[in-house]
Amino acid sequence: MLTELINMAPPQAGQVMRLPACQGSADALLLGGLATRHALQKRLLVVITQAALDAQRLLDECRWFYPDLRVALLADWEILPYDTLSPHQDLVSDRLATLYALQQRQIDLLLVPATTALHRLTPPSFVAAHTFAFRRGQSLDEAAFRHQLTVAGYEPVQQVVRPGEYCVRGGLIDLFPMGSALPYRVDLLDDEIDTLRAFDPDTQRTVYPVDQVRLLPGREFPLDDEARAAFRGRWRERFEGDPSKAGPYRDVGNGIASPGIEYWLPLFFETTATLFEHLPQDAVLLTHGDVEGAAHQFMQEARQRHAFLANDSARPLLRPDELFLDAEQFFVAARAHGRYAISASGEENSRALGQPLPTIAIERRAEQPLGRLKHWHGGSDDRVLLVAESAGRRETLQQLLAEHHLHWPAVDTWQAFLDGT
C-alpha cells in the first residue's frame, strides 16, 4: 500500500488528493517517500502540520528513514500573538536559513506548523538583498563591512556567543552568522582576508579553517536608518496619538529592537509576504491532520489576545488580519498548488497505513516480564525493529532482552534493517 501511494500521480493545482490516516511513524515513511519521488522531478513537497510538535517529530523521523533527503523545518516563533517577548535568536537563525535555502532550491521536504504558515513573513527580496558571502584571500574594507553588518541587523558585542553578533578587535573580526552552527574568526592582513576559522563560542578557541562564510540577515526585518524612518512614518499613519509615548516607536528610532517587535513587522516593509510567496510555483502541498481546525483556533486566540491588549496607548497593536492569514485565506492561496491531505490519526482506521501495536509493556512483577512481547513476536513471521533513543539505551535494551533469551541484532540505520545486515 505504501508503494502504491508514493507512486500515484501527484495532485494538480487546485486538486486535493486524500490519503489515509497513518499509525505511528508510517506518516514519516510516506512523506519521505513522496518527497523523494518529487525531488527526482526537482519539485518541493511542503507539509503543513496541525501542531508544532508534529513538525518536529516528522523532521527527526524523515531524516532517519531518508538520510539523503534534504529535510528542513520552518520553525515556529514559540511565542504567543502580541507577546512582549521576541523569539529566541537561535529560532530566528534557523528560520532565516530555511527561507534562504528555499530561494536556493536546497530543500526537498519542508515542514511547517499550521500556526507558522499563517504568519505574514519578511519578503523574499529582503532575504536575498541582505545575504552575502566572503572568502579567504578576498579584499575586505573593514569600515564598509561593519556598515554592511549593521544594515543586515547584526549586533556589535564585546564577545561573540550567539547568532547575530559580531566583534571587531584590531585586525580580527569575530562573527556569528545567522543559520550557522559555529561563529567565525576573520583575520585581516591589511585589507585582505588572511585566514577564516570557525571557533568555539564557549572557549573562544579556533576549531578548523574554512574557505568561505555566508551571512544571512541578523533579523527578519531591517533596522538601518532608512528602515527605521519608514517604520516611524508608517506608525504615525497607522496609529493616532503621540507616537513618542509608545515604547516600540521610541526604541526603533534609537536603533533598538524592542521585545516583541516582530508583531509590528508590516511597518518595516512596503508589503509583507506569505509562506506561498517563498515557495516555488511547482511546489506540492500536504496538510497533515486537522490543519483547518488548528488555523481557526489560532485566529480565535489571536483575536482574543488583541481585544484584551489593544487598549494600551503605550503599545498600540496591529489588527490580527494585518499579521496573519485566516483559514479561508490560507486555503484559497493553497489552491495555486496541488495538495495531498492526510487524515488526523485515528480517522478512517479501515484504510489506515500501518496498524497499532498491541500492549507489549514490560510487567516487571510477572514471572515472565517480557511475556507480552514474546507472545506477540512469536505469533508473527514479520521482521521486527525495536528503536531506542540512544546507543546507550539500545545496549541496555539488548541486555534486558538477552536475559530473557531474546536476541535481536543491533543495526545503526533504517537501510541496514531493510538490508538485513
N, C-alpha and C positions, 0 to 999 in steps of 0.2 A: 504493500500500500504506500509506503514512504517513497519508493522509487517512482511509482505512478504519479504521485502528487508533484514531485520535483520535476518530472518530465512533461507535465501538462503545458499546453500553450499558455503563455502569460496573459493576464488581462490587458485589454486595450484601454486607451484614455476614456474615462467616463464609465468604465465597466468595473463591477465589483465581483470578485470570484470568492465564494465562500469555501473555507477549508474547515475540516473537522476539528473539534477540541482535541487537545494533546494532554496526555498524562505524563507527569514527571518532567524529564528532560527531553521528551520527544519533540517539543516545540523548538528547542535549540538545534536538534538534528535536522528538522525540517527547514528552519530558517537558513541554517548554514548551507544546506543542500541547494535551496532556491537561490541564495546569494552566489554560490559557486557557479551555478549554471548561468545566471545573469552576468556574472563577471566575465565569462567567456565571450559574451556579446558586448563587453565594455559598458554594461548598464549597472547602475547603483540600485540596491534594494534598501529602502528606508522603512524601518519598523517603528511604529508608534505604539508604545505600551501603555496599558491602563495605569500602571504605578511605576514610580522611580525604581523601586526595589526589583521589579520585573526586568527593567532595562539592565540593571547591574548584574543580575543573575544570568541573563542571556548573554551579556558581554563575556563573562567568565566561561560559561559553558560552550558558547560558539567558538571561542578561541581554543578551548581544549579539544573539541571534536574536529575543528578545521584549523590547525595551526598555521596554514599557509594563507588563510583568508584574511584580508585587511579589514578588521572589525574596529569600529570606533563608537564612542558614546558622546552625544551632546548632553553634557551633564546639566542637571537642574541646579538653580542657584541655591537651593536649600534654605531659603528664607521666605517668610510669609509676604503676601502682597502688601505694599506700603510699609514694610518693616523699617525700623530705624537702624538696621544693620545692613552692611554690604556683604555680598557673598565672599567666601574665603578666596584669597588670591590664587591658591592652587586650582580651585574650580574655574576661575576666570581664565587662568593659563590653559587648562585643558580645553575649555570651550573655544578659545581663540585658535588653538592648534587644530581642533576639529574643523572649524569654519575655513581655515586656510587649506587644510587637506582636501576639503570638499572642492574648493576652487581649483586645486591641482589634480583633481580626479585620482586621488590617492586612497580612496575608501571603496570597499566592495559592499560592506554591510554597515549601515548607520542605524544606531539605536537611539530613540528619542522618547523620553517620558511624555505623556499627553500634556501635562501642565507646562512643560518646557516648550512644546510645539505651539502652544497658544500665545507665548510671549512675542511681542514685536522685538526685532533684533536690530543690531547695527547693520547698515547697508553693506553689501559685498564690496562696494567700491572703497569703503573705509579700511577694510582688512587688506585689500590689495595695495592701497596707496601708502599704508603705514607698515608694510612688511619689506624688509631689505636684508641684504646679506653682505658679508665681507670675508676675505680670505687672507691667509698668510702671504706676505710679500706685496700686498696691496697698499697704495698710498692712503693715508688717513689723516685728515685735518682734525685735530683734537677739538677745537672750538666748534667747528661745524658738526662734528659727531655728537658733542654734548647737546647742541641745539636739536639735532635730529632725535636724540633720545628723549628730550623734553617734549617735543612735538608728539612723539609716539606714546607719551604718558608714563615714562619711566621716572622713578623717584630717586634723587641723589641721597645717599646714606654714608655713614662712616664705615660700615662693614656690611657686605652683601650676604644676606642669609635666605632670601625668598625671591620667587619670580617677580619681575617688575622693578628691580632695584639695580642701581649702578653706583660705582665709587671710583673717583679719579685720584691717584696719588702719583704725582710726577709723570713719569712715562709709563705707568701701569694703569690700566683700566679694568676693574672687575665689573662683570656684567652678568645678570641672571635673566636670560631671555624667557619670555612667556612661552609655555609649551615645551620647555627644556627640563630634563631630569637633573642637570647639574649647571652651576654657573661657570663662566669662562673668564680667564685672565688674559688680557691683551697687553703684550709687551711691545712698546713702540721704540724704534730706533730712528731718531729724528721724526720724519713724517711717514715712516713705513712700518707696517706691522711685521715685527721680527719673529715673534712666536705667538701661538694661540694654544692655550692649555685649559682643559677642564680642571676644576678643583673642588674639593670637599667643603661645603659651606660651614660644617661644624668645626673642622680642624684648620681650615683655610690652606691646606696643603694641596699642591697640584697632584692630579691623578694620571692624566695621559694627554698627549698632544693631539690637536685636531687641525684640519686644513681649512675648514670653513665654519662660520657661525651664521645662523639665520635668526633674525629678530622679528618677532611679531609685535603688534601694538601692546602697550602696557596695560590698557584698559579696553573696555568695549565701547568707549566714546573718546573723542579728542578733548584735550584740556589746554591747547595752545591759546594764544591771545585771540586769534580770530574766532575759535570755537567758543571761548568764554564770552566774547562780545555778542555773538549770535545767541547764545543761551540766555543772556541777560535781556536782550531785545525781545526774544520770544516770551520770556517770563512776563515782561511788562505788558505785552499784547494779550497774554493769556489770563493773567490774574489782576484783579483790582486791588487797590490799596497801595500802601507804601512798601515797595519791594525791599527797602533797606532793613525792614523789621523781620524779614524772612531769612532764617539761617542758611538754607541751601543757596539762595541768591548771593548772600554776602560771601560765603565760602568759595563758590565758583569764581566770583570776581577776584578773590585773592589767590586763585590757583589751587584751592583745596577741594578734594573730592569728599564731600560730606558723607557720613554713613547713611546708606540708603539712597544715595543719589541716583542709583540705577532706575528708580521709579519716576525720574524726570528725563529719561533717555530721549524721548522725542524732541525735547527742547535743544538738544545738541545738533540735530540734523534737520535738513530741509524736509526730508521724508525718511521714515524708518522702513525696515524690510520685515518680511515674514520668513518663516522657515522655507517656504516654497521658492522664494527668490534666491536662496542659496543653493537650491538643488538643480541638477541638470534637467533639461526638459524631458529627457527619456527615462528619468528615474521611475522606478516602480514602488508603490507604497504597500505597506501591510499593516493593518490595525490588529493589535493583539489584545484580546479581552474587550471589556466594555469601555472603549475609549470615549464614546459619546456620553455615557453616564459620568465618567471622570471629568470631562470637559464642562458639563452642566454644573457639577458640584463645585468645581474650581471657580467658575464665574460667579456662582451664587455666593461663595465665600468672599471673593474679591469685592463684590458689590456691598456685602455686609460690612466689610472692613472699611471700605471707602465711606459709607454712610456714617460709621462710628467715628472716623478720624478726620473727616473733611472739614470740620469747623474750626480747626486750629489756624489762626491767621498767621502764625509764625512758620507754618508748614503747610501751605495750600497744596492740594493734591490734584493731579490729572485724573480725569474720569477713567473708569475701567476700560471703556471702548477705545481710549487713546493708547492704552498699554497692551491690551490683549485682544486676541480673536475670540469670539464666542463659538460655540459648537457649530452653529449653522455656517458661519463664515469659513471655519476650518474645512468643513466637508464640501462646501462649494468650491473652495480653492483646490481641494484634493481631486476634483473631477478632471483636472487637466492631466492627471496621471492614471494609469491603470492601478487597481487596488485589490490586494488579497485581504481577506478578513478571517481571522481565527477566532472561533467562539471562546467565550470565557471557560475556564476549566470547570468541568462538571456538567456542562451542557452537551447535548447530543451524544450521550455516552455510547449509544449503539454504533456510532460512527467514529468514536474516539480513536486517535492514533496512540497505541500503547494501552496497557491495562494496569490498574493499580495493584500494588503488591498486597498479598495477604499479611496478616500480622506475623512478623518473624522476630519480634523483640526478644532479647535475652531474658530468661527467667532465672535469676541468679540463685534463688532458693529452691528451685526444682532439682530433681535428681539428674535430669538432663537439661542443663541451662540453655543449650543450643538445639533443643529438641524441635522447636518450631522450624528453624532454619533447615535442619536435617530432613524433616518430613517434607517440607516444600521442595527442597532441592532434589531429594531422592525421587520425587514423583514427576520429574520433568527431564526431558532429554536436551533442553535448551542449555546453551552455554551461559554462565552467569559471571558478571563482573561486579565485584564489591569495590566501591570507591571510598577512599579515605581522604581526609582533609589535608594531610601532610605525610611526608615519608616516615616520620616518627610514629604517627597514628597507624600507618599501614603495617609497620613492624609489630606494633602492639596487637593489632587485629590478627595478623598471621600467627603470632604466638598463641593467642587465645584459641584460634581455630585448630592449631596443631595439638593443643592439649586435649581437644575433644575429637581427635582423629579426622579432622577435616583439613585437606591440603589443597590450597589454591596457589598457583604460581604467581609471582609478582610481575606486573608489567608497568611501564612508565607512561605509555601513551595509548590513546584510543586505537590508533592504527596497529600498534603491537598486539592489542587484544584481538582485533579483526584478523590479523595475520596468524594468530595462534602461537605467537612467539613469546 
